[in-house]
Structure formats: structure tokens, C-alpha cells
Amino acid sequence: MKPIMLFGVLLIVAGIVGLGVANISFTEQKTVLDAGPLKITKEEQHTIPVPTIAGIAAIVVGLGLCFMGRKTA
């Protein structure tokens, strides 16, 4: 399989996953106070929205790359 086709397939898979997942959430630990042996931390929850248009664009570009890779074969 050519590298351009492999990249196209990966983009298609990423686009499908992007359409299925609305948000990506992660937790970050921040140090609030660090005074000698005393250490106070807090956890912050962050949410990153995944736009639907990004998933659709990844699928379209992936299909285009697969078509171009097949055409040059």
C-alpha cells in the first residue's frame, strides 16, 4: 500500500471517530501551593469540542488521497 493511500485511510478513520465523539475531556492537576513538605494540588476538568465539519473534512480529504493514490498506481 502506498503511503498516500495509508494516510488517506487514516484520515477516513479519524474522521469517522471525530463524527462519533462530540467532546474530548481530560483532567489536569495543577499545584496551588508548594511550601516545603506541604503541597496542595487541584484538578481541573477541560473539555475540547470536536466540530462536525472537521470530521466531514477529514473523510473527504481521506477519500481524495485514496483516489489519488489509486490513480497513480
Beta strands, then each sheet from edge to edge (+ up, - down):
strand 1: 23-35
strand 2: 38-49
sheet 1: 1+ 2-
end
